[in-house]
Amino acid sequence: MTPTPSRAPRGRSRRRRVGLAAAATAVLLATTATACGPDNTAAAGGSSAAGNQKAGGPHLPDGAPTSLDDLKKWKDGGWKNWDKWAHKAQDFANPIIKDHWKPDRLAQAQAAPDVGVRAGEAVGGYGASDPEPRPINAQEVTRPYHRNMAPVGKIFFDSPKGPMVCSGTIVEDPAHPGKSNLVWTAGHCVHSGRQGGWMRNIVFVPSYNDTGVPMSQVGTTPTQQVTPYGRFWADWISTSGEWINMGSTESGNGGSAYDFAVLHVRPENGGGKSLQETVGAAAQVWFNAPHADRINSVKAFGYPAAPPYDGARMMACLDRPGRLTMQQGTPAMDRIGCTMTGGTSGGGWFVGRNGKLTLISNTSISSNAHTWLAGPYLGPEAQRVFDTVSRKFAGQ
């Protein structure tokens, strides 16, 4: 609180205000993340998160709260000002708003965005795309989820169209063995690509709705069952420059081949334990794994939320992958038959490797009829995105 002039000398009051401004700056820097190239621009070529500093000092996001008053306004609803929808990589901000995501609001989140592909949009020709797979009916994961697929959860975020949901996976962090705070998801779950900007109020909820009660009951179900490990807010995000510059949430295109993102998160209510320690599980990421035509089977997980599903339950599809190329010059994506719908985006695709659960892709796009899913090949571009986040927090 700023002293009144009648109770403090002018110079002292000014010093107090300067101190408060500095404190606000510290708060914002602690909750600001970027996803950019070395010059803090959203460069192509798989560029990813870099520090939130330009030459000459720290950079606060355009339109983000820059004082304690602004921070209060943001938390009181100022985040809804989508006229200032930050597009540039360096302008991501995600201050924690406690209890913003209560069970009833979590239940209101809609499947988003459902990025479909019409027949004939893929690139044809020898070696470019394999024949379209037959549909595989999704099967529900055995409950409770924390005992059967603990690393998987839901990602919630606010968009100009309202609260929305994707899926995500806790992944191991080589800089913090056994103590990872990293979550893998799709780029379009955090940034809308070339036509938009960063989503807001992004949180990860591991083992969401652990006992799989119907969505109509989620709002009245004890919090411990809906968010068994709590809510984790992203304080740093990295996605590819290709996704930011090329990606579309309306239809699959060349940017879909780079539709991946890594979140660094922290618990809403604080605490000393990492996400991995809290949950007790994390998946490995296998970069530059064998291509689809050399993998026998892959299992995709997620929380489909568009009809005929309602987002209440974790589902999975098991199939042998094929290749799908959306644009000449971009890497072939992996594709499997699967009936999961919107809300599955960002969910991990897994294989067994040396006896460990290993992530090789994430759901990015589907057919408009929801008969198959496709995910990006995690090559050098994905590894750069991941490594930058891991290195960023290596000493912390």
N, C-alpha and C positions, 0 to 999 in steps of 0.2 A: 504494500500500500504506500503511495507517495505522500509525504508529509505536507500539511497545508502551510502556506507562506507565513501565517501568523504564529506557527509553532516551530519553525526552523528557519535559520538564515538562508537567503537566496542561494548562496554558493553551495551550502550543504544540501539544499533541496535538489539542486542541479546534479550534484555528485550522486545522490540517491537514485535519481532518474536514470543516470548513465549506468549505474550498477544494475538496475532492474533490466535495462535494455540489454546489457551484456549477458545477464542471466537468461533472458528470453532467447538470445542468440545461441547460447550454449544448449538450451533445451531443443531448439530447432535443429542444430547441427547433430544432436544425438538422435533425432528422429527423421533425418533426411537421408535419402539414398539416391544414387544415380546409376545410370546404365549407359555408358558412353565410351568413346574412344579416347586416346591419349590427350586430345585437345578439347575434351568435354563436348564433342559433337557426336551425334548419332551417325557414325560412319558405317559404311558397308564393309563387307568382308568379314563378318562374324565378330565385329567389335562388341565389347561388353563393358561391364561396370568398371569405372575408374573412380578415383577419389572425387569428392565434391568440392574441389578447389581449383580455381583458375589462377593464372599468374597474378601474384599480388595479394592472395589471401582467399579465405573461404567465400563460397558463393551460395546464397540462399535462393531457393526456387522462386521464380516469378509467380506472383499471386499467392504464395504460401504465407502463413502468418510470420511476421518478423518482429513482433513485440508480444509482451504478455497479454495486452488487450486484444491483439489480433489472434493470438492463440486461443483465448477464451471465445472470441467470436467464431473461430473455426470449429471449436468443439461444440458450440451452441447451435451449429447449423450452417456456418459460413462455408463449409466444405461443399455445400449443395450448389455453389455458384459455378456452374459448368460453362459460363461464358469465359472463364479463365481456366480452360481445360489444358493443363500443361502437356505439351507434345514432346518437347525436346528431352533428350536423354537425361540431361543434368537437372531437370526440374521435378523429379519425383519427390513427394513429401507424404508421410503417413503417420502423423502424430497419434499416439494412443488416445482413444476416447473410451474411457472405462464404461462398461455395461452398454455400449452401443449395440453389441451383438448379443442380446438376450435370446433365450430359446424361441420365443414367439417370433422375433424378427429373423432369426436364422431360418425358421420354418417358412417365412414369407419369400425368401430368396428364390428367384426364378432361374431356370436353366439358361445358361448364357456362355458366350454367344454360340449358337448352333451353326457352325460353319459347314455348309453343305456343298456338294459337288454334283453337277448334272452329268448325266451320261454323255460321253464324248468329249468332256473337258480335259481329260488326261492326254498326255502326249503319246502318240502311237509310234509304231516302228519297232524294229528288232532291238531287243535289249532295253527298251525304254519303260514299258509297263507290261506286267503279266496279266493274264485273263482275270476278269473280275471274279472274286471268290464267292462261293455260295454262302448264304446267310447262316450264322451260328447263333442259336438262341442263348442269350445271356443267362447265367445261373447265379443265384444269390450265394454270397459268401457265408460260410457257417458263422453263426453268432455264438458268443459275443465277439465282435470284431477285434478287440484288443488281444485276444488269444490266438486268432487265426490269420490276421493280416494287419498287425499293429502299425506298420509304417504308413499305411494309406489313410487319408482323411479328406476333408472338404475344404476348399478355399472359398471364402466369402468376400465380396467386394461391392462397393457402390459404384454405379455407372449412371450416365444421364437417363437411362431407362429404368432406374430403380435398383434395389438390391439383387445381386446375381450370385451364381455359384458355379464353381469348377471343382476339379479333383486335384490332389497332389500327393506327393510321397516324401517321407523323411529319407534323406540320403546321407551316406557316410561322408565325413569331411576329413581328408588326410591330414589337415593341419590340427585337428582336434580329435584324435582317435577315441571312439567311445563317447564323445561329448559333442556331437554335431548339433548345429542349429540351422541346418540347411534343408530347404524343401524344394523339390523339383516339380515344375508344372509347365503349362503351355504359355507361350508369350502372349497370346490373345486373352489370357485370363488376367493379365496385369496391364497391358497396353493395347489399345485398339488398332495399332498399325498406322498406315500412312494418312488415314482420314481423321484421326482423333488423337488421343493422348493417354496419359496414365489414369488408371482407375484409382479409387480412393477407399480408405478404411479397409485395407486388405488384411485379412486374418486367415490363419490356418487352424483347423480343428481336427486333431488326430482322432481316429476311431469314432467319428461323428455318429450319434444315435446308436451307441454300442450294442443295444439289444434289439434294434430294428423295429421299434414300434411304428405303426402307421403315421404318416405325416400329419394326419388330422389330430393326432394325440401328442405330437412333439412339443407343441406350445405349452402343454400342461404337464409334461413329463418332468420328473426331478432333474435338475441341472446336471447332477452327477452322471446320469445316464446319457444325456444329450452331448455333453462336453466332458467326458470322463477325465481328460487330462488338462482341461482348461482351453483358453484361446491364446493364440500366439500371433502377435502383430509383426508384419514385415517392417524392418527398419533399414533394409537395404535390398535392392532388387537389381538383377542383371538380366537383360534379354539381348538378343542379337540386333546389331544395326540393320541387318537385312530385314528382320521383322518390322522394325520401326519404320523403315523406308519403303518397304514393299508390301507388307502384310495387309490383309483385308479380313474383316469379321463378317463380310457379306457372302463371300464365296471363296473357295480354295483357289490359290494361285501360286506363283513361284515363291512367294514369301512363306508359304506353308512348310516348305522344306527346312525352314529355320525357326519354326514356331515352338521355341522352348524358352524357359526362364528358370532362374534360381533365386529363391528368396532366402535372406538371412532373417531370422525371426527372434523375438524375445517374448516372454510370458506377459500377458496383460497385467497380472498382479505381482510381477517381480518374482524374485527368488533366485537362488544360486545355482540350481540345476539346469543343465542344458536340455534341449528338446529330446535328444536321444536318450539321455539318462532318465528323463521323466517318463517317457514311453517305454523304454527298454528295448528299442529295436530301430534299425535303419537299414536301408538297402544299399548295396554297392552300385556304382555307375560304371558301365562298361563302355568306354569310348572306343571308336574304331573297331567295333565288334564285327563278326562276319556279316555280310550283307544278307538280305532276306532269302535269297535263293540258296543259302547255305545253312539255314536254321531250320531244324525239324519242327519246332513248335514254340509259340510264345503265348503268354497269358496276360491279357489286358484287364486292369481293374479300374473301377470308378463308381461314382454315384449318379447314374442317369436320372435326370429330373424332368425331362420332357415326356409327354405321353408316349407309351402307356405306363411309364414309370412316374414316380412322384418325388424322387430325390431322397427318400427315407432310408433306402437300403443300398448296401454295397453289393455290386454285381461284378461278374467276370466272364470273359470269353476266352476259350482256348482254341487256337487254330495254327496251322502252318502258314507263315507269312509269304506274301509275294511282293513284287515291286510296283510302285506307282510313281510316275514322273509327271509333275504338273507343268513344268516349263523347261524347254531346252536350256542346258547349261546349269541347271540346278540339280542337286543330288536326288537320286531316287529315294522315295519314302518307302517305309514298310506298310503293308496293307493286310488286314485279316478280315474274314467274315465275322460280323457281330451285329446284334440288333440293339445295342445300347444307343441312347439318344443324348441330346444336349445335357450338359452337367457332367458328362464323362470327360470332357476336355481337360487335358492336363494330367489325367490318370496315368499311372505308370504301366509300362509293358515289361514283363519279366521273363527271364530264363533262369535255369539253374546253372551255376558255374562254380566248380570246386565246392559243391555242397552249400553254396550261399545264394540267397535271393539277390538277383542282379538285374538292374534296370537297363534296358537298351533303347527305349523310346518312350514317347508319351502320346496320348491321343490328341490329334490336331483337327482333322477333318473327317467327314463321313459322307456317304451317299445321301442324296436328298430323301431317299426311301428308307434310310437307316438299315441297310443290309450289310454294310462294311464300315470299318474304321481305318484311318491311315495316320501314321505318326512319322516324325522326322528321323532320319538316320543321324545318330549322334557321333559326328565326325570331328574334325579339327575346330570348326566354328563353335560347336557345343562345348568342347573341352576348354576353349579360351574363355567362354562365358563363365563356366564353372570355376576354373582356376583363379580367375580374377577375384571372385567373391571369397574363395577359400583363402587366398593370400591376403586379402583386405583385413580379415579378422584373425590371421595367423598368430599375431602376438598378443591377442586379448583372451 
